[in-house]
Amino acid sequence: MTLRQNLISLFRQANRTAFGWVKERFPTVPWADLTRKLVETDQRQVPRSHAEKYELKTIWYWYPLYCLGGISFVAFILLTITGIVLGFYYVPDGRVAYTSTGKLTNPAYDSMLFIMNSVPFGFVVRGLHHWSAHIMIAAVFLHMCRVYFTGAYKKPRELNWIIGVLLLFLTLGFGYTGYLLPGNNLSDGAATIGINMARAVPYLGDLQAQLVFGGTDISTTNYVLRMYWWHVFILPFISVGLMLLHMALVWIQGVAEPH
């Protein structure tokens, strides 16, 4: 065989392997029948827990732990709504200035105080945003633990496991960037730690700090504005896309049975 024929044969073999891998995990399904089953049959009923169905004696098969993904999604929706409301009043400017009394402050911190003290129900909205973030991080982490300890990450769900890991890191990114937005002393401390960690990466440290925080020194960096862009414009679009793909794969493949 000639070199060209060998290359064509290798390409065809790789093509069959790749498409076979995908088809084995995402087989063609009758979407109309699947939709009818979703609407008319067992999905409308509250199923028994896996612990009851399979008489299992482990906490990871307890049915409420199969609701953690939904809990994190509901928390994300609540975070989106409250975040939009807060965005009407928040000022993403962390540059330090002096007040008339000579006290150091910044517009971001002043806007947070205005939300808490002057905006109707501002304290409630910010509290909902704060605690929803905590609930989402905890729910996503426990959801990953449940998937791991029940073996739901195995074939044919490897791709969805990888997407879940990415969503976990994005959730932590949401938490970190939101923690820096008040522009207070805690935010300064967390930003200092983040900048130092970014700069500790060999060769790419300063470039990474410039990209993420907008500088390499907190005293000359308006990190609040950079975190605002990450928190409001960049992370949400990436997360929503991965969430839709994640839930679509769960709908296609179904909830994993215990291994």
C-alpha positions as CSV (number, residue, x, y, z in Angstrom):
1,M,0.0,0.0,0.0
2,T,1.2,3.5,-0.8
3,L,1.7,6.2,1.9
4,R,-1.5,8.0,0.7
5,Q,-3.6,4.8,1.1
6,N,-2.1,4.2,4.6
7,L,-3.0,7.7,5.6
8,I,-6.6,7.3,4.3
9,S,-6.9,4.0,6.1
10,L,-5.7,5.5,9.4
11,F,-8.0,8.5,9.0
12,R,-11.0,6.3,8.4
13,Q,-10.1,4.1,11.4
14,A,-9.8,7.2,13.6
15,N,-13.1,8.5,12.3
16,R,-14.9,5.3,13.0
17,T,-13.4,5.2,16.5
18,A,-14.3,8.8,17.4
19,F,-17.9,8.6,16.0
20,G,-18.3,5.2,17.6
21,W,-17.3,6.6,21.0
22,V,-19.8,9.4,20.7
23,K,-22.6,7.2,19.3
24,E,-22.1,4.6,22.1
25,R,-22.6,7.3,24.7
26,F,-25.3,9.4,23.0
27,P,-27.3,7.0,20.9
28,T,-30.0,8.2,18.5
29,V,-33.3,8.4,20.3
30,P,-36.9,8.9,19.2
31,W,-37.3,12.5,20.5
32,A,-41.1,12.5,20.1
33,D,-41.5,9.3,22.2
34,L,-39.0,10.5,24.8
35,T,-40.9,13.8,25.1
36,R,-44.2,11.9,25.4
37,K,-42.8,9.7,28.1
38,L,-41.4,12.7,30.0
39,V,-44.8,14.4,30.0
40,E,-47.2,11.4,30.4
41,T,-45.5,8.7,32.5
42,D,-43.0,8.2,35.2
43,Q,-41.4,11.6,35.2
44,R,-44.6,13.2,36.5
45,Q,-44.5,11.0,39.6
46,V,-42.2,11.3,42.6
47,P,-39.9,8.2,42.2
48,R,-38.8,6.1,45.1
49,S,-35.3,6.8,46.4
50,H,-32.5,4.6,45.1
51,A,-32.0,3.5,48.7
52,E,-35.5,2.1,48.8
53,K,-35.5,0.7,45.3
54,Y,-32.2,-1.1,45.7
55,E,-32.3,-1.6,49.5
56,L,-29.0,0.2,49.8
57,K,-27.5,1.2,53.1
58,T,-25.4,4.3,52.2
59,I,-26.2,7.9,52.6
60,W,-25.2,8.8,49.1
61,Y,-28.2,7.0,47.7
62,W,-30.6,9.0,49.9
63,Y,-33.1,10.5,47.5
64,P,-32.8,14.2,48.6
65,L,-29.1,14.0,47.5
66,Y,-30.4,13.5,43.9
67,C,-32.0,17.0,44.2
68,L,-28.7,18.8,44.8
69,G,-28.3,19.7,41.1
70,G,-31.8,21.3,41.1
71,I,-31.1,23.1,44.3
72,S,-27.9,24.7,42.9
73,F,-29.8,25.7,39.7
74,V,-32.6,27.3,41.8
75,A,-29.9,29.2,43.8
76,F,-28.4,30.4,40.5
77,I,-31.7,31.7,39.3
78,L,-32.2,33.6,42.7
79,L,-28.6,34.9,42.4
80,T,-29.3,36.2,38.9
81,I,-32.5,38.0,40.0
82,T,-31.0,39.6,43.1
83,G,-27.8,40.4,41.2
84,I,-29.7,42.3,38.6
85,V,-31.5,44.3,41.3
86,L,-28.2,45.1,43.1
87,G,-26.6,46.1,39.8
88,F,-29.0,49.0,39.5
89,Y,-27.3,50.7,42.5
90,Y,-23.8,49.2,42.7
91,V,-20.9,51.3,41.5
92,P,-17.9,49.1,40.3
93,D,-15.2,51.6,41.3
94,G,-12.7,50.6,43.9
95,R,-10.4,53.6,43.6
96,V,-9.7,55.0,47.0
97,A,-10.8,58.6,47.8
98,Y,-11.1,60.9,50.8
99,T,-14.4,62.0,52.2
100,S,-15.1,65.5,53.5
101,T,-14.1,64.3,57.0
102,G,-10.8,62.9,55.7
103,K,-11.8,59.3,55.9
104,L,-10.6,56.8,53.2
105,T,-13.4,55.2,51.2
106,N,-14.3,54.2,47.6
107,P,-17.4,54.4,45.5
108,A,-18.0,50.6,45.5
109,Y,-18.1,50.5,49.3
110,D,-20.3,53.6,49.5
111,S,-22.7,52.1,47.0
112,M,-22.9,48.9,49.1
113,L,-23.7,51.0,52.2
114,F,-26.4,52.9,50.2
115,I,-28.0,49.6,49.1
116,M,-28.0,48.3,52.7
117,N,-29.2,51.5,54.4
118,S,-31.2,53.5,51.9
119,V,-32.6,51.3,49.1
120,P,-36.0,49.8,50.0
121,F,-35.5,46.1,50.9
122,G,-31.9,46.5,49.9
123,F,-30.7,44.7,53.0
124,V,-33.0,41.8,52.2
125,V,-31.9,41.6,48.6
126,R,-28.2,41.7,49.4
127,G,-28.8,39.1,52.1
128,L,-30.6,36.8,49.6
129,H,-27.7,37.2,47.2
130,H,-25.2,36.5,49.9
131,W,-26.8,33.3,51.3
132,S,-27.8,32.0,47.9
133,A,-24.2,32.1,46.9
134,H,-23.3,30.0,50.0
135,I,-26.1,27.5,49.3
136,M,-25.1,27.2,45.6
137,I,-21.4,26.5,46.4
138,A,-22.4,23.9,49.1
139,A,-25.0,22.3,46.8
140,V,-22.6,22.0,43.8
141,F,-19.9,20.5,46.0
142,L,-22.2,17.9,47.6
143,H,-23.7,17.2,44.1
144,M,-20.2,16.4,42.9
145,C,-19.6,14.2,45.9
146,R,-22.8,12.3,45.3
147,V,-22.0,11.7,41.6
148,Y,-18.5,10.5,42.5
149,F,-19.5,8.1,45.4
150,T,-22.4,6.6,43.4
151,G,-20.2,6.0,40.4
152,A,-22.4,8.2,38.1
153,Y,-19.3,9.7,36.5
154,K,-18.5,6.4,34.7
155,K,-19.2,5.4,31.1
156,P,-21.2,6.8,29.3
157,R,-21.3,10.0,31.4
158,E,-17.6,10.9,31.4
159,L,-18.3,14.1,29.4
160,N,-21.0,15.3,31.7
161,W,-18.6,14.7,34.7
162,I,-16.0,16.9,33.1
163,I,-18.6,19.6,32.5
164,G,-19.6,19.3,36.1
165,V,-16.0,19.8,37.3
166,L,-15.8,22.9,35.1
167,L,-19.1,24.2,36.6
168,L,-17.7,23.6,40.1
169,F,-14.6,25.8,39.4
170,L,-16.9,28.4,37.8
171,T,-19.0,28.4,40.9
172,L,-16.0,29.0,43.0
173,G,-15.0,31.8,40.7
174,F,-18.4,33.4,41.1
175,G,-17.9,33.2,44.9
176,Y,-14.4,34.7,44.8
177,T,-15.2,37.6,42.4
178,G,-18.3,38.4,44.3
179,Y,-16.4,38.4,47.6
180,L,-14.1,41.2,46.2
181,L,-16.9,43.5,45.0
182,P,-17.7,45.3,48.3
183,G,-14.3,47.0,48.2
184,N,-13.8,46.7,52.0
185,N,-10.8,45.5,54.0
186,L,-11.8,41.9,53.5
187,S,-11.9,42.4,49.8
188,D,-8.5,44.0,49.9
189,G,-7.1,41.1,51.8
190,A,-8.6,38.5,49.5
191,A,-7.4,40.4,46.4
192,T,-3.9,40.6,47.8
193,I,-3.9,36.9,48.3
194,G,-5.2,36.3,44.8
195,I,-2.7,38.6,43.2
196,N,0.2,36.9,45.0
197,M,-1.1,33.4,44.1
198,A,-1.4,34.5,40.4
199,R,2.2,36.0,40.4
200,A,3.6,32.8,42.0
201,V,3.0,30.9,38.7
202,P,6.3,30.5,36.9
203,Y,6.9,32.7,33.8
204,L,3.2,33.6,33.4
205,G,2.6,35.0,36.9
206,D,2.6,38.7,36.1
207,L,0.6,38.2,32.9
208,Q,-2.0,36.2,34.8
209,A,-2.3,38.9,37.5
210,Q,-2.7,41.5,34.8
211,L,-5.4,39.5,33.0
212,V,-7.4,38.6,36.1
213,F,-6.9,41.5,38.5
214,G,-5.8,44.3,36.1
215,G,-2.4,44.7,37.7
216,T,0.3,43.2,39.9
217,D,0.0,45.6,42.9
218,I,-3.2,46.1,44.8
219,S,-2.3,49.7,45.7
220,T,-2.3,50.7,42.0
221,T,-5.0,48.3,40.7
222,N,-8.7,48.9,40.4
223,Y,-9.4,45.2,41.0
224,V,-13.0,45.9,41.8
225,L,-13.8,46.9,38.2
226,R,-12.0,43.9,36.8
227,M,-13.8,41.5,39.2
228,Y,-17.1,43.2,38.3
229,W,-16.6,42.3,34.6
230,W,-15.7,38.7,35.5
231,H,-18.6,38.4,37.9
232,V,-21.3,40.0,35.8
233,F,-20.4,39.6,32.1
234,I,-17.8,36.8,31.6
235,L,-18.6,34.0,34.1
236,P,-22.4,34.1,33.7
237,F,-22.3,33.5,29.9
238,I,-19.8,30.6,30.2
239,S,-21.8,29.1,33.1
240,V,-25.2,29.3,31.4
241,G,-23.9,27.6,28.3
242,L,-22.3,24.8,30.3
243,M,-25.4,24.4,32.4
244,L,-27.7,24.1,29.4
245,L,-25.3,21.5,27.9
246,H,-25.1,19.7,31.3
247,M,-28.8,19.5,31.8
248,A,-29.4,18.4,28.1
249,L,-27.0,15.5,28.6
250,V,-28.8,14.5,31.8
251,W,-32.1,14.6,29.9
252,I,-30.7,12.5,27.1
253,Q,-28.8,9.9,29.2
254,G,-31.1,9.9,32.2
255,V,-30.2,9.8,35.9
256,A,-27.5,7.3,36.6
257,E,-28.5,4.1,38.3
258,P,-26.3,3.0,41.3
259,H,-23.1,1.2,40.4
